[in-house]
Amino acid sequence: MKKILVVLLAAMALALALVSCGDSSSSAAEKAEKTYNVTEIADKLFKDIKWTDTLQPLEEDMVENILGISKDLYSKCRIYEGGVSTAEEIAAFEAVDEAAAGKIQTALEGRIAAQKKSFEDYQPAELPKLNSPVLKKYGKYVFMCISDYNATAEDIIG
């Protein structure tokens, strides 16, 4: 009887370990294959995060001028940007493919670096936001959120 109980307990422990490992190890792959609604996510970031500045939507024809991302790299995007007094910004892109998403991510990294240089003398209080922005790429989707609420942004993005 003891042997049967020990075997059953060991089997249950093994099953629980396998279930918990499966959830954590596959999450990155699942996120890369997941479909995201970039406009809904950007709008939720805009509504659910407390912003210091008044963010305004960026017209799509200005994306290349402001962010350096050409229209041929994405099929959808939603951008919100603050005024000149803060670095606060939201960018959400559905790229045409994963290679284009990589180029978008690189452009956003460049945007962050440029903003750091711009704000270091002008508004140094904004540097903590720029030093730890939320920048995520999942498959062909790229998200950036520069705010004081990274945990909230990461929860919304998923």
Secondary structure as GFF3:
##gff-version 3
##sequence-region A 1 158
A	DSSP	alpha_helix	2	25	.	.	.	ID=ss1
A	DSSP	alpha_helix	27	33	.	.	.	ID=ss2
A	DSSP	alpha_helix	38	48	.	.	.	ID=ss3
A	DSSP	beta_strand	56	57	.	.	.	ID=ss4
A	DSSP	three_ten_helix	60	62	.	.	.	ID=ss5
A	DSSP	alpha_helix	63	67	.	.	.	ID=ss6
A	DSSP	three_ten_helix	71	73	.	.	.	ID=ss7
A	DSSP	beta_strand	74	81	.	.	.	ID=ss8
A	DSSP	beta_strand	89	95	.	.	.	ID=ss9
A	DSSP	alpha_helix	98	122	.	.	.	ID=ss10
A	DSSP	three_ten_helix	124	126	.	.	.	ID=ss11
A	DSSP	alpha_helix	127	131	.	.	.	ID=ss12
A	DSSP	beta_strand	134	138	.	.	.	ID=ss13
A	DSSP	beta_strand	141	146	.	.	.	ID=ss14
A	DSSP	alpha_helix	150	157	.	.	.	ID=ss15
###
